[in-house]
């Protein structure tokens, strides 16, 4: 669980750091770039992470009758993985949905990989990184806010 917290802490540097453009090059001069997305990226990263923990804990509790700490810890990571590819282009309700679904799929996919496919995935690498990442990428068109033109997603139309 400590490793999960360390990874979650570092994830802010990854998501927020890649969203910021600290330097801009215009007319041969280097100027301070745009930090317009930084706040939103930090918010959706936090919400995706929290919703992933809730989703994994909820499904684990439904299946076993108790909250499994390892599922919750892996749900945090699954929420982060699910949100990473789309963090700079979605609104906060989308982050909640993506994180919740990325976390909720974790116990189900983990059990499928272990019991049906008979693959010993001790650290739940595939449900955390594989299926959560694919899920986040597939949900991009639903929650994306295209800032480069006048289009909008289904969810962003309802958010002021």
C-alpha positions in Angstrom: 0.0 0.0 0.0 2.9 2.3 0.7 4.2 1.8 -2.9 0.7 2.8 -4.2 0.9 6.0 -2.3 4.3 6.8 -3.6 3.2 6.1 -7.2 0.1 8.2 -6.7 2.2 11.1 -5.4 4.5 10.8 -8.5 1.6 10.6 -10.8 0.8 14.3 -10.3 4.3 15.1 -11.7 3.5 12.9 -14.6 0.0 14.1 -15.5 0.3 17.7 -14.5 3.9 18.1 -15.7 3.0 16.9 -19.2 -0.1 19.2 -19.3 2.0 22.3 -18.7 3.9 24.0 -21.5 6.5 25.9 -19.5 8.3 27.3 -22.5 6.9 28.7 -25.7 8.8 29.5 -28.9 7.5 32.4 -30.9 9.3 34.6 -33.4 12.6 33.2 -32.3 12.2 34.0 -28.7 11.6 31.8 -25.7 8.7 33.0 -23.5 6.8 31.6 -20.6 4.2 29.1 -21.9 0.6 28.3 -20.9 -0.4 26.7 -17.7 -4.1 26.8 -18.5 -4.7 23.1 -18.1 -2.7 22.5 -15.0 -5.6 23.0 -12.5 -8.0 20.9 -14.4 -5.5 18.1 -14.9 -4.7 18.0 -11.2 -8.5 17.9 -10.4 -9.3 15.1 -12.8 -6.3 13.1 -11.7 -7.4 13.3 -8.1 -11.0 12.4 -8.9 -10.0 9.5 -11.2 -7.7 8.1 -8.4 -10.4 8.4 -5.7 -13.2 7.0 -7.9 -10.9 4.1 -8.8 -10.5 3.2 -5.2 -14.2 3.5 -4.5 -15.1 1.4 -7.6 -12.6 -1.4 -6.8 -13.6 -1.4 -3.1 -17.3 -1.4 -3.9 -17.1 -4.3 -6.3 -14.8 -6.3 -4.0 -17.3 -5.7 -1.2 -20.2 -6.8 -3.4 -18.3 -10.0 -4.4 -16.8 -11.0 -1.1 -18.7 -9.2 1.6 -15.6 -7.2 2.7 -13.4 -4.5 1.4 -10.0 -5.8 0.3 -7.2 -3.4 0.9 -5.2 -4.7 -2.1 -8.1 -4.2 -4.4 -8.5 -0.6 -3.1 -4.8 0.1 -3.6 -4.9 -1.4 -7.1 -8.1 0.5 -7.8 -6.2 3.8 -7.0 -3.7 2.8 -9.7 -6.4 1.6 -12.1 -8.2 5.0 -11.8 -4.9 6.8 -12.4 -4.1 4.7 -15.5 -7.6 5.1 -16.8 -7.4 8.9 -16.5 -3.9 9.5 -17.7 -4.5 9.3 -21.5 -7.4 11.8 -21.3 -6.6 14.0 -18.3 -6.1 17.2 -20.2 -9.3 16.9 -22.3 -12.1 15.9 -20.0 -14.3 17.6 -17.4 -14.6 16.5 -13.8 -17.8 14.3 -14.1 -16.0 12.3 -16.8 -13.1 11.8 -14.4 -15.4 10.3 -11.8 -17.0 8.0 -14.3 -13.7 6.9 -15.9 -12.1 6.3 -12.5 -15.1 4.5 -11.1 -15.3 2.2 -14.1 -11.5 1.6 -14.2 -11.6 0.6 -10.5 -14.8 -1.4 -10.8 -13.5 -3.6 -13.6 -10.4 -4.5 -11.6 -11.7 -7.3 -9.4 -13.8 -8.7 -12.2 -11.0 -8.8 -14.8 -8.5 -10.0 -12.2 -10.7 -13.0 -11.4 -11.3 -13.6 -15.1 -7.6 -13.6 -15.8 -6.7 -15.8 -12.9 -9.6 -18.3 -12.9 -10.8 -18.5 -16.6 -7.5 -17.8 -18.4 -5.5 -19.5 -15.7 -2.8 -16.9 -15.8 -1.0 -16.2 -12.5 -1.1 -12.4 -12.5 0.1 -11.9 -8.9 0.3 -8.1 -9.0 -2.9 -7.6 -11.1 -0.8 -6.0 -13.8 -3.3 -6.6 -16.6 -6.4 -5.3 -14.9 -4.5 -2.3 -13.5 -2.5 -1.3 -16.6 -4.0 -3.1 -19.5 -7.8 -3.1 -19.3 -8.0 0.2 -17.3 -5.9 2.0 -19.9 -7.9 0.6 -22.7 -11.1 1.6 -20.9 -9.9 5.1 -20.4 -8.9 5.4 -24.1 -12.3 4.1 -25.2 -14.2 6.5 -23.0 -12.3 9.5 -24.4 -14.9 10.4 -27.1 -17.7 10.4 -24.5 -16.1 12.8 -22.1 -13.6 14.8 -24.3 -13.8 18.6 -24.4 -12.3 19.6 -27.7 -10.8 23.0 -26.9 -9.3 23.4 -30.3 -12.7 23.9 -32.1 -16.3 24.6 -31.1 -17.3 21.0 -30.6 -18.3 19.5 -27.3 -18.8 16.1 -25.7 -22.0 14.7 -24.3 -21.0 15.5 -20.7 -19.3 18.8 -21.3 -22.5 20.3 -22.7 -24.2 19.8 -19.2 -21.3 21.2 -17.2 -21.1 25.0 -16.9 
